[in-house]
């Protein structure tokens, strides 16, 4: 099986590079038919409203939601986190799967993007924040897994992880080990 990378828009090629570095097969997901080949998912950064508009009258997001709810490991970075969160953007409902609320472009415009020292589970490294969202609240069984100083920049709920930053742009060993483990541990979730 393969990791599906949502590839409507955004940093999907960078996530593919991460998967190549850990010898994982992947497929670019552009339609519902592509989902039959995947046992893990990545929703990349990019422009969340553009992705929602592209899919407004399409089956892909309905099928994405079903497959994520089935228990496959799912990583959303930046805009991918926004898509997974519980919100409405420009009158369009997100996937509504991760018990958190997110404020888009909270750190400012493109020229206000920055690198910051993030504590991510058991390691700390520098990561890129590009027009990054902020996690403004969490609830339910959502737990904090990453912080930038005192700000929450990463959360997990069951099989879903959402990050406000872009680890695929640095591909440090700690992140790649985490990603490999996340994909491997979750690869049999549906059979448990």
VOFIMAR-659812 format. One record per atom (N, C-alpha, C): x negated, y, z negated; atom name; residue number from 0. Coordinates in Angstrom, 3 decimals. Layout:
N
SITE       px       py       pz vodren bati
SITE        X        Y        Z     CA  NUM
...
END
This chain:
192
SITE       px       py       pz vodren bati
SITE   -0.841   -1.193    0.000      N    0
SITE    0.000    0.000    0.000     CA    0
SITE   -0.882    1.251    0.000      C    0
SITE   -0.233    2.409    0.140      N    1
SITE   -0.959    3.659    0.320     CA    1
SITE   -0.407    4.745   -0.584      C    1
SITE   -1.213    5.785   -0.757      N    2
SITE   -0.735    6.995   -1.413     CA    2
SITE   -0.140    7.892   -0.339      C    2
SITE    1.065    8.313   -0.546      N    3
SITE    1.709    9.242    0.375     CA    3
SITE    1.396   10.670   -0.031      C    3
SITE    0.970   11.481    0.921      N    4
SITE    0.693   12.898    0.662     CA    4
SITE    1.723   13.710    1.451      C    4
SITE    2.594   14.414    0.735      N    5
SITE    3.570   15.266    1.409     CA    5
SITE    2.818   16.260    2.273      C    5
SITE    3.133   16.304    3.558      N    6
SITE    2.306   17.108    4.472     CA    6
SITE    3.144   18.034    5.339      C    6
SITE    4.094   18.699    4.708      N    7
SITE    4.895   19.682    5.436     CA    7
SITE    4.119   20.981    5.603      C    7
SITE    3.276   21.288    4.608      N    8
SITE    2.552   22.551    4.565     CA    8
SITE    1.651   22.493    3.344      C    8
SITE    0.546   23.209    3.339      N    9
SITE   -0.280   23.290    2.145     CA    9
SITE   -1.582   22.512    2.225      C    9
SITE   -2.110   22.138    1.038      N   10
SITE   -3.464   21.572    0.933     CA   10
SITE   -3.489   20.039    1.038      C   10
SITE   -2.710   19.480    1.952      N   11
SITE   -2.645   18.013    2.051     CA   11
SITE   -3.946   17.404    2.556      C   11
SITE   -4.686   18.099    3.415      N   12
SITE   -5.964   17.554    3.901     CA   12
SITE   -6.991   17.448    2.761      C   12
SITE   -6.973   18.411    1.852      N   13
SITE   -7.890   18.379    0.713     CA   13
SITE   -7.587   17.190   -0.205      C   13
SITE   -6.315   16.888   -0.409      N   14
SITE   -5.964   15.711   -1.209     CA   14
SITE   -6.383   14.424   -0.498      C   14
SITE   -6.285   14.408    0.811      N   15
SITE   -6.750   13.238    1.571     CA   15
SITE   -8.247   13.029    1.348      C   15
SITE   -9.005   14.120    1.291      N   16
SITE  -10.443   14.014    1.033     CA   16
SITE  -10.705   13.396   -0.338      C   16
SITE   -9.926   13.793   -1.350      N   17
SITE  -10.069   13.200   -2.684     CA   17
SITE   -9.860   11.692   -2.620      C   17
SITE   -8.824   11.271   -1.909      N   18
SITE   -8.518    9.839   -1.800     CA   18
SITE   -9.609    9.092   -1.035      C   18
SITE  -10.178    9.717   -0.027      N   19
SITE  -11.300    9.089    0.688     CA   19
SITE  -12.480    8.859   -0.245      C   19
SITE  -12.728    9.817   -1.117      N   20
SITE  -13.869    9.719   -2.038     CA   20
SITE  -13.723    8.576   -3.043      C   20
SITE  -12.489    8.124   -3.292      N   21
SITE  -12.279    6.992   -4.210     CA   21
SITE  -11.794    5.755   -3.449      C   21
SITE  -11.981    5.767   -2.134      N   22
SITE  -11.670    4.613   -1.271     CA   22
SITE  -10.215    4.165   -1.366      C   22
SITE   -9.299    5.121   -1.333      N   23
SITE   -7.865    4.810   -1.351     CA   23
SITE   -7.261    5.107    0.015      C   23
SITE   -6.414    4.207    0.467      N   24
SITE   -5.680    4.440    1.707     CA   24
SITE   -4.585    5.469    1.461      C   24
SITE   -4.260    6.234    2.490      N   25
SITE   -3.208    7.244    2.358     CA   25
SITE   -2.458    7.386    3.676      C   25
SITE   -1.326    8.027    3.574      N   26
SITE   -0.520    8.364    4.746     CA   26
SITE    0.029    9.767    4.531      C   26
SITE    0.064   10.566    5.595      N   27
SITE    0.692   11.880    5.517     CA   27
SITE    2.196   11.686    5.656      C   27
SITE    2.945   12.148    4.668      N   28
SITE    4.399   11.973    4.644     CA   28
SITE    5.064   13.199    5.252      C   28
SITE    5.750   12.969    6.372      N   29
SITE    6.487   14.034    7.048     CA   29
SITE    7.961   13.692    7.222      C   29
SITE    8.290   12.412    7.016      N   30
SITE    9.685   11.989    7.164     CA   30
SITE    9.967   10.851    6.186      C   30
SITE   11.237   10.560    6.001      N   31
SITE   11.649    9.493    5.086     CA   31
SITE   11.051    8.148    5.475      C   31
SITE   10.874    7.908    6.756      N   32
SITE   10.336    6.638    7.231     CA   32
SITE    8.931    6.384    6.677      C   32
SITE    8.164    7.435    6.466      N   33
SITE    6.800    7.287    5.953     CA   33
SITE    6.768    6.757    4.524      C   33
SITE    7.851    6.919    3.785      N   34
SITE    7.873    6.523    2.374     CA   34
SITE    7.881    5.011    2.176      C   34
SITE    8.224    4.241    3.195      N   35
SITE    8.267    2.783    3.050     CA   35
SITE    6.884    2.183    2.835      C   35
SITE    5.833    2.938    3.155      N   36
SITE    4.461    2.434    3.047     CA   36
SITE    3.739    2.858    1.775      C   36
SITE    4.406    3.600    0.859      N   37
SITE    3.668    4.196   -0.252     CA   37
SITE    4.005    3.571   -1.602      C   37
SITE    2.991    3.549   -2.478      N   38
SITE    3.229    3.132   -3.862     CA   38
SITE    2.718    4.181   -4.847      C   38
SITE    2.336    5.363   -4.336      N   39
SITE    2.019    6.530   -5.150     CA   39
SITE    2.188    7.754   -4.253      C   39
SITE    2.350    8.921   -4.900      N   40
SITE    2.623   10.146   -4.141     CA   40
SITE    1.797   11.316   -4.645      C   40
SITE    1.461   12.221   -3.730      N   41
SITE    0.875   13.509   -4.078     CA   41
SITE    1.685   14.589   -3.371      C   41
SITE    2.135   15.564   -4.143      N   42
SITE    2.803   16.749   -3.603     CA   42
SITE    1.814   17.898   -3.753      C   42
SITE    1.273   18.409   -2.648      N   43
SITE    0.161   19.356   -2.707     CA   43
SITE    0.596   20.788   -2.997      C   43
SITE   -0.427   21.624   -3.237      N   44
SITE   -0.194   23.052   -3.318     CA   44
SITE    0.103   23.605   -1.943      C   44
SITE    0.610   24.794   -1.918      N   45
SITE    0.999   25.454   -0.677     CA   45
SITE    2.060   26.481   -1.010      C   45
SITE    3.082   26.563   -0.206      N   46
SITE    4.169   27.518   -0.411     CA   46
SITE    5.453   26.738   -0.696      C   46
SITE    5.843   26.705   -1.962      N   47
SITE    6.987   25.885   -2.382     CA   47
SITE    8.271   26.281   -1.680      C   47
SITE    8.514   27.578   -1.502      N   48
SITE    9.762   27.988   -0.848     CA   48
SITE    9.770   27.559    0.620      C   48
SITE    8.615   27.608    1.281      N   49
SITE    8.549   27.153    2.673     CA   49
SITE    8.864   25.664    2.767      C   49
SITE    8.294   24.867    1.832      N   50
SITE    8.556   23.425    1.847     CA   50
SITE   10.036   23.138    1.611      C   50
SITE   10.645   23.859    0.672      N   51
SITE   12.075   23.655    0.403     CA   51
SITE   12.929   24.047    1.604      C   51
SITE   12.579   25.167    2.251      N   52
SITE   13.346   25.602    3.428     CA   52
SITE   13.234   24.589    4.566      C   52
SITE   12.026   24.056    4.781      N   53
SITE   11.823   23.074    5.848     CA   53
SITE   12.741   21.873    5.636      C   53
SITE   12.924   21.470    4.378      N   54
SITE   13.673   20.258    4.059     CA   54
SITE   15.121   20.495    3.658      C   54
SITE   15.589   21.735    3.727      N   55
SITE   16.925   22.064    3.217     CA   55
SITE   18.015   21.153    3.772      C   55
SITE   18.002   20.877    5.033      N   56
SITE   19.041   20.044    5.652     CA   56
SITE   18.465   18.723    6.144      C   56
SITE   17.573   18.140    5.370      N   57
SITE   16.896   16.924    5.786     CA   57
SITE   16.968   15.898    4.666      C   57
SITE   16.785   14.654    4.992      N   58
SITE   16.874   13.550    4.038     CA   58
SITE   15.602   13.340    3.220      C   58
SITE   14.471   13.908    3.642      N   59
SITE   13.189   13.592    3.018     CA   59
SITE   13.165   13.851    1.517      C   59
SITE   13.621   15.017    1.057      N   60
SITE   13.552   15.311   -0.371     CA   60
SITE   14.498   14.432   -1.177      C   60
SITE   15.604   14.040   -0.618      N   61
SITE   16.518   13.105   -1.292     CA   61
SITE   15.809   11.773   -1.495      C   61
SITE   15.122   11.295   -0.453      N   62
SITE   14.406   10.023   -0.538     CA   62
SITE   13.157   10.131   -1.415      C   62
SITE   12.477   11.292   -1.389      N   63
SITE   11.340   11.510   -2.292     CA   63
SITE   11.789   11.368   -3.745      C   63
SITE   12.908   11.994   -4.057      N   64
SITE   13.415   11.940   -5.430     CA   64
SITE   13.704   10.504   -5.848      C   64
SITE   14.314    9.731   -4.971      N   65
SITE   14.640    8.333   -5.288     CA   65
SITE   13.385    7.504   -5.548      C   65
SITE   12.375    7.680   -4.716      N   66
SITE   11.169    6.869   -4.870     CA   66
SITE   10.383    7.284   -6.117      C   66
SITE   10.384    8.568   -6.452      N   67
SITE    9.718    9.016   -7.672     CA   67
SITE   10.470    8.472   -8.890      C   67
SITE   11.784    8.519   -8.851      N   68
SITE   12.592    7.983   -9.954     CA   68
SITE   12.408    6.476  -10.115      C   68
SITE   11.990    5.785   -9.054      N   69
SITE   11.763    4.344   -9.153     CA   69
SITE   10.518    4.028   -9.985      C   69
SITE    9.655    5.040  -10.225      N   70
SITE    8.526    4.851  -11.123     CA   70
SITE    7.151    4.916  -10.509      C   70
SITE    7.019    5.287   -9.238      N   71
SITE    5.675    5.337   -8.664     CA   71
SITE    4.907    6.538   -9.224      C   71
SITE    3.581    6.405   -9.406      N   72
SITE    2.804    7.533   -9.907     CA   72
SITE    2.867    8.701   -8.923      C   72
SITE    3.173    9.877   -9.452      N   73
SITE    3.369   11.056   -8.622     CA   73
SITE    2.611   12.234   -9.219      C   73
SITE    1.762   12.844   -8.401      N   74
SITE    0.983   14.015   -8.804     CA   74
SITE    1.456   15.210   -7.992      C   74
SITE    1.767   16.294   -8.679      N   75
SITE    2.110   17.546   -8.012     CA   75
SITE    1.153   18.633   -8.459      C   75
SITE    0.476   19.286   -7.506      N   76
SITE   -0.441   20.375   -7.846     CA   76
SITE    0.130   21.687   -7.329      C   76
SITE    0.101   22.710   -8.161      N   77
SITE    0.522   24.062   -7.813     CA   77
SITE    1.952   24.057   -7.249      C   77
SITE    2.132   24.249   -5.964      N   78
SITE    3.476   24.218   -5.388     CA   78
SITE    4.140   22.855   -5.582      C   78
SITE    3.342   21.785   -5.592      N   79
SITE    3.893   20.452   -5.848     CA   79
SITE    4.514   20.348   -7.220      C   79
SITE    3.883   20.996   -8.207      N   80
SITE    4.462   21.076   -9.553     CA   80
SITE    5.790   21.819   -9.505      C   80
SITE    5.836   22.919   -8.787      N   81
SITE    7.084   23.696   -8.675     CA   81
SITE    8.185   22.829   -8.080      C   81
SITE    7.866   22.068   -7.032      N   82
SITE    8.869   21.202   -6.403     CA   82
SITE    9.401   20.147   -7.371      C   82
SITE    8.544   19.655   -8.267      N   83
SITE    8.947   18.615   -9.220     CA   83
SITE    9.734   19.171  -10.404      C   83
SITE    9.577   20.455  -10.702      N   84
SITE   10.173   21.054  -11.896     CA   84
SITE   11.693   21.223  -11.755      C   84
SITE   12.298   21.643  -12.862      N   85
SITE   13.747   21.854  -12.893     CA   85
SITE   14.028   23.326  -12.646      C   85
SITE   14.266   23.699  -11.402      N   86
SITE   14.547   25.085  -11.055     CA   86
SITE   15.336   25.186   -9.757      C   86
SITE   15.690   26.406   -9.457      N   87
SITE   16.278   26.741   -8.177     CA   87
SITE   15.453   27.881   -7.601      C   87
SITE   15.004   27.729   -6.359      N   88
SITE   14.228   28.763   -5.684     CA   88
SITE   14.989   29.250   -4.466      C   88
SITE   15.237   30.546   -4.421      N   89
SITE   15.974   31.146   -3.305     CA   89
SITE   17.273   30.388   -3.029      C   89
SITE   17.931   29.971   -4.094      N   90
SITE   19.211   29.269   -3.962     CA   90
SITE   19.096   27.801   -3.597      C   90
SITE   17.862   27.273   -3.523      N   91
SITE   17.658   25.865   -3.163     CA   91
SITE   17.150   25.122   -4.389      C   91
SITE   17.774   24.010   -4.718      N   92
SITE   17.394   23.213   -5.879     CA   92
SITE   16.109   22.451   -5.592      C   92
SITE   15.214   22.414   -6.583      N   93
SITE   13.988   21.622   -6.461     CA   93
SITE   14.334   20.147   -6.688      C   93
SITE   13.312   19.296   -6.772      N   94
SITE   13.543   17.865   -7.008     CA   94
SITE   14.101   17.594   -8.400      C   94
SITE   13.892   18.520   -9.343      N   95
SITE   14.538   18.451  -10.658     CA   95
SITE   14.167   17.167  -11.410      C   95
SITE   12.868   16.834  -11.427      N   96
SITE   12.411   15.586  -12.039     CA   96
SITE   11.535   15.772  -13.269      C   96
SITE   10.909   16.915  -13.411      N   97
SITE    9.960   17.151  -14.490     CA   97
SITE   10.558   18.194  -15.430      C   97
SITE   10.708   17.834  -16.708      N   98
SITE   11.341   18.719  -17.688     CA   98
SITE   10.432   19.887  -18.044      C   98
SITE   10.312   20.814  -17.108      N   99
SITE    9.561   22.045  -17.372     CA   99
SITE   10.089   23.124  -16.442      C   99
SITE    9.882   24.354  -16.871      N  100
SITE   10.204   25.496  -16.025     CA  100
SITE    8.902   26.174  -15.658      C  100
SITE    8.854   26.683  -14.438      N  101
SITE    7.618   27.213  -13.882     CA  101
SITE    7.893   28.579  -13.265      C  101
SITE    6.978   29.505  -13.501      N  102
SITE    7.056   30.828  -12.886     CA  102
SITE    6.083   30.882  -11.715      C  102
SITE    6.600   31.074  -10.520      N  103
SITE    5.764   31.104   -9.318     CA  103
SITE    4.809   32.300   -9.315      C  103
SITE    3.619   32.117   -8.712      N  104
SITE    2.628   33.184   -8.509     CA  104
SITE    2.406   34.021   -9.767      C  104
SITE    2.395   33.383  -10.892      N  105
SITE    2.382   34.089  -12.167     CA  105
SITE    1.085   34.828  -12.448      C  105
SITE   -0.019   34.364  -11.891      N  106
SITE   -1.302   35.020  -12.133     CA  106
SITE   -1.570   36.135  -11.124      C  106
SITE   -0.683   36.297  -10.151      N  107
SITE   -0.849   37.373   -9.177     CA  107
SITE   -1.009   36.872   -7.754      C  107
SITE   -1.399   37.791   -6.899      N  108
SITE   -1.550   37.522   -5.465     CA  108
SITE   -2.810   36.716   -5.165      C  108
SITE   -2.992   36.414   -3.887      N  109
SITE   -4.135   35.627   -3.415     CA  109
SITE   -5.467   36.185   -3.912      C  109
SITE   -5.641   37.509   -3.847      N  110
SITE   -6.912   38.108   -4.246     CA  110
SITE   -7.122   38.105   -5.761      C  110
SITE   -6.144   37.655   -6.519      N  111
SITE   -6.287   37.519   -7.967     CA  111
SITE   -6.493   36.053   -8.370      C  111
SITE   -6.741   35.217   -7.389      N  112
SITE   -7.047   33.810   -7.663     CA  112
SITE   -8.373   33.736   -8.416      C  112
SITE   -8.579   32.662   -9.175      N  113
SITE   -9.763   32.578  -10.020     CA  113
SITE  -10.101   31.128  -10.337      C  113
SITE  -11.266   30.934  -10.930      N  114
SITE  -11.651   29.642  -11.478     CA  114
SITE  -11.620   29.754  -12.995      C  114
SITE  -11.195   28.675  -13.654      N  115
SITE  -11.138   28.692  -15.105     CA  115
SITE  -11.552   27.352  -15.680      C  115
SITE  -12.030   27.377  -16.913      N  116
SITE  -12.465   26.175  -17.619     CA  116
SITE  -11.234   25.495  -18.224      C  116
SITE  -10.905   24.329  -17.684      N  117
SITE   -9.692   23.606  -18.071     CA  117
SITE  -10.055   22.362  -18.865      C  117
SITE   -9.364   22.172  -19.968      N  118
SITE   -9.451   20.924  -20.711     CA  118
SITE   -8.324   20.045  -20.189      C  118
SITE   -8.699   18.939  -19.533      N  119
SITE   -7.755   18.060  -18.832     CA  119
SITE   -7.919   16.664  -19.426      C  119
SITE   -6.931   16.253  -20.197      N  120
SITE   -6.989   15.010  -20.959     CA  120
SITE   -8.301   14.944  -21.735      C  120
SITE   -9.240   14.049  -21.405      N  121
SITE  -10.448   13.872  -22.217     CA  121
SITE  -11.673   14.607  -21.672      C  121
SITE  -11.526   15.443  -20.647      N  122
SITE  -12.685   16.135  -20.081     CA  122
SITE  -12.385   17.617  -19.867      C  122
SITE  -13.437   18.382  -19.663      N  123
SITE  -13.327   19.821  -19.418     CA  123
SITE  -14.170   20.161  -18.203      C  123
SITE  -13.578   20.936  -17.270      N  124
SITE  -14.312   21.330  -16.070     CA  124
SITE  -13.702   22.604  -15.496      C  124
SITE  -14.391   23.187  -14.513      N  125
SITE  -13.913   24.392  -13.834     CA  125
SITE  -12.981   23.990  -12.690      C  125
SITE  -11.817   24.666  -12.626      N  126
SITE  -10.849   24.397  -11.571     CA  126
SITE  -10.320   25.698  -10.993      C  126
SITE   -9.847   25.608   -9.755      N  127
SITE   -9.348   26.764   -9.014     CA  127
SITE   -7.858   26.981   -9.272      C  127
SITE   -7.506   28.248   -9.498      N  128
SITE   -6.116   28.677   -9.642     CA  128
SITE   -5.847   29.649   -8.503      C  128
SITE   -5.055   29.206   -7.512      N  129
SITE   -4.800   30.008   -6.321     CA  129
SITE   -3.311   30.352   -6.276      C  129
SITE   -3.005   31.640   -6.498      N  130
SITE   -1.604   32.076   -6.591     CA  130
SITE   -0.835   31.097   -7.488      C  130
SITE   -1.455   30.757   -8.577      N  131
SITE   -0.991   29.659   -9.430     CA  131
SITE    0.284   30.012  -10.200      C  131
SITE    1.117   28.993  -10.391      N  132
SITE    2.280   29.176  -11.256     CA  132
SITE    1.878   29.018  -12.721      C  132
SITE    2.764   29.451  -13.607      N  133
SITE    2.600   29.211  -15.039     CA  133
SITE    3.740   28.325  -15.501      C  133
SITE    3.428   27.406  -16.382      N  134
SITE    4.452   26.584  -17.014     CA  134
SITE    4.980   27.392  -18.194      C  134
SITE    6.245   27.790  -18.123      N  135
SITE    6.811   28.678  -19.146     CA  135
SITE    7.508   27.930  -20.266      C  135
SITE    7.941   26.694  -20.011      N  136
SITE    8.548   25.894  -21.083     CA  136
SITE    8.535   24.426  -20.679      C  136
SITE    8.493   23.562  -21.690      N  137
SITE    8.615   22.127  -21.465     CA  137
SITE    9.668   21.597  -22.428      C  137
SITE   10.263   20.472  -22.078      N  138
SITE   11.264   19.867  -22.947     CA  138
SITE   11.303   18.370  -22.683      C  138
SITE   12.220   17.707  -23.353      N  139
SITE   12.362   16.264  -23.172     CA  139
SITE   11.099   15.537  -23.572      C  139
SITE   10.725   14.546  -22.778      N  140
SITE    9.527   13.755  -23.097     CA  140
SITE    8.290   14.264  -22.343      C  140
SITE    8.321   15.498  -21.881      N  141
SITE    7.182   16.086  -21.182     CA  141
SITE    6.089   16.422  -22.189      C  141
SITE    4.864   15.990  -21.891      N  142
SITE    3.736   16.247  -22.788     CA  142
SITE    2.667   17.064  -22.080      C  142
SITE    1.953   17.840  -22.854      N  143
SITE    0.867   18.673  -22.334     CA  143
SITE   -0.375   17.807  -22.156      C  143
SITE   -0.994   17.872  -20.956      N  144
SITE   -2.225   17.113  -20.711     CA  144
SITE   -3.393   18.001  -20.278      C  144
SITE   -3.127   19.296  -20.018      N  145
SITE   -4.209   20.201  -19.612     CA  145
SITE   -3.919   21.614  -20.090      C  145
SITE   -5.004   22.288  -20.524      N  146
SITE   -4.877   23.671  -20.991     CA  146
SITE   -6.020   24.525  -20.455      C  146
SITE   -5.700   25.769  -20.219      N  147
SITE   -6.660   26.826  -19.897     CA  147
SITE   -6.579   27.777  -21.082      C  147
SITE   -7.587   27.770  -21.917      N  148
SITE   -7.511   28.452  -23.208     CA  148
SITE   -6.285   27.894  -23.946      C  148
SITE   -5.294   28.738  -24.222      N  149
SITE   -4.103   28.253  -24.940     CA  149
SITE   -2.912   28.041  -24.010      C  149
SITE   -3.101   28.328  -22.723      N  150
SITE   -1.999   28.193  -21.769     CA  150
SITE   -1.889   26.762  -21.265      C  150
SITE   -0.658   26.290  -21.140      N  151
SITE   -0.390   24.960  -20.584     CA  151
SITE   -0.566   25.029  -19.074      C  151
SITE   -1.452   24.176  -18.527      N  152
SITE   -1.666   24.147  -17.076     CA  152
SITE   -1.500   22.736  -16.496      C  152
SITE   -1.105   21.787  -17.342      N  153
SITE   -0.864   20.429  -16.862     CA  153
SITE    0.066   19.690  -17.794      C  153
SITE    1.020   18.957  -17.208      N  154
SITE    1.992   18.195  -17.991     CA  154
SITE    2.204   16.818  -17.378      C  154
SITE    2.692   15.902  -18.227      N  155
SITE    3.019   14.554  -17.770     CA  155
SITE    4.359   14.155  -18.385      C  155
SITE    5.146   13.452  -17.592      N  156
SITE    6.372   12.830  -18.068     CA  156
SITE    6.493   11.488  -17.358      C  156
SITE    6.309   10.413  -18.122      N  157
SITE    6.344    9.060  -17.559     CA  157
SITE    5.362    8.938  -16.398      C  157
SITE    5.846    8.731  -15.182      N  158
SITE    5.009    8.514  -14.005     CA  158
SITE    4.652    9.793  -13.244      C  158
SITE    5.052   10.955  -13.766      N  159
SITE    4.875   12.216  -13.037     CA  159
SITE    3.888   13.115  -13.766      C  159
SITE    2.907   13.646  -13.018      N  160
SITE    1.955   14.626  -13.543     CA  160
SITE    2.071   15.883  -12.689      C  160
SITE    2.136   17.031  -13.368      N  161
SITE    2.164   18.318  -12.678     CA  161
SITE    1.036   19.208  -13.168      C  161
SITE    0.279   19.779  -12.225      N  162
SITE   -0.860   20.649  -12.552     CA  162
SITE   -0.678   21.990  -11.855      C  162
SITE   -0.993   23.085  -12.553      N  163
SITE   -0.886   24.406  -11.932     CA  163
SITE   -2.111   24.747  -11.096      C  163
SITE   -3.172   23.973  -11.245      N  164
SITE   -4.449   24.250  -10.576     CA  164
SITE   -4.710   23.241   -9.455      C  164
SITE   -5.872   23.386   -8.804      N  165
SITE   -6.223   22.593   -7.621     CA  165
SITE   -7.473   21.741   -7.860      C  165
SITE   -7.353   20.577   -8.483      N  166
SITE   -8.542   19.736   -8.696     CA  166
SITE   -9.091   19.158   -7.401      C  166
SITE   -8.261   19.097   -6.362      N  167
SITE   -8.706   18.550   -5.078     CA  167
SITE   -9.712   19.453   -4.370      C  167
SITE   -9.862   20.685   -4.845      N  168
SITE  -10.828   21.599   -4.226     CA  168
SITE  -12.228   21.444   -4.792      C  168
SITE  -12.344   20.844   -5.977      N  169
SITE  -13.670   20.633   -6.567     CA  169
SITE  -14.088   19.169   -6.513      C  169
SITE  -13.122   18.265   -6.628      N  170
SITE  -13.396   16.819   -6.583     CA  170
SITE  -14.555   16.403   -7.480      C  170
SITE  -14.564   16.921   -8.701      N  171
SITE  -15.589   16.510   -9.654     CA  171
SITE  -15.352   15.053  -10.057      C  171
SITE  -16.381   14.413  -10.574      N  172
SITE  -16.284   12.989  -10.915     CA  172
SITE  -15.215   12.694  -11.950      C  172
SITE  -15.052   13.575  -12.928      N  173
SITE  -14.039   13.350  -13.966     CA  173
SITE  -12.643   13.309  -13.351      C  173
SITE  -12.345   14.264  -12.459      N  174
SITE  -11.036   14.269  -11.801     CA  174
SITE  -10.868   13.036  -10.920      C  174
SITE  -11.881   12.702  -10.137      N  175
SITE  -11.764   11.544   -9.245     CA  175
SITE  -11.562   10.252  -10.035      C  175
SITE  -12.238   10.099  -11.167      N  176
SITE  -12.014    8.932  -12.031     CA  176
SITE  -10.584    8.932  -12.559      C  176
SITE  -10.114   10.107  -12.984      N  177
SITE   -8.736   10.214  -13.482     CA  177
SITE   -7.742    9.817  -12.378      C  177
SITE   -7.941   10.355  -11.171      N  178
SITE   -7.037   10.084  -10.056     CA  178
SITE   -7.011    8.598   -9.716      C  178
SITE   -8.175    7.993   -9.653      N  179
SITE   -8.274    6.562   -9.362     CA  179
SITE   -7.503    5.754  -10.410      C  179
SITE   -7.700    6.085  -11.657      N  180
SITE   -7.022    5.404  -12.753     CA  180
SITE   -5.514    5.635  -12.706      C  180
SITE   -5.108    6.859  -12.425      N  181
SITE   -3.679    7.208  -12.339     CA  181
SITE   -2.995    6.393  -11.239      C  181
SITE   -3.623    6.291  -10.085      N  182
SITE   -3.049    5.528   -8.974     CA  182
SITE   -3.034    4.038   -9.296      C  182
SITE   -4.125    3.519   -9.852      N  183
SITE   -4.200    2.084  -10.172     CA  183
SITE   -3.222    1.676  -11.261      C  183
SITE   -3.162    2.434  -12.346      N  184
SITE   -2.276    2.073  -13.455     CA  184
SITE   -0.824    2.136  -13.052      C  184
SITE   -0.506    3.055  -12.172      N  185
SITE    0.885    3.211  -11.766     CA  185
SITE    1.287    2.348  -10.602      C  185
SITE    0.343    1.608  -10.010      N  186
SITE    0.659    0.889   -8.773     CA  186
SITE    1.643   -0.256   -8.988      C  186
SITE    1.811   -0.691  -10.241      N  187
SITE    2.759   -1.791  -10.499     CA  187
SITE    3.923   -1.350  -11.389      C  187
SITE    4.125   -0.056  -11.509      N  188
SITE    5.147    0.466  -12.403     CA  188
SITE    6.517   -0.092  -12.039      C  188
SITE    6.811   -0.172  -10.736      N  189
SITE    8.142   -0.625  -10.323     CA  189
SITE    8.418   -2.057  -10.710      C  189
SITE    7.389   -2.869  -10.943      N  190
SITE    7.607   -4.273  -11.251     CA  190
SITE    7.688   -4.542  -12.753      C  190
SITE    7.463   -3.528  -13.596      N  191
SITE    7.492   -3.723  -15.042     CA  191
SITE    8.917   -3.795  -15.567      C  191
END
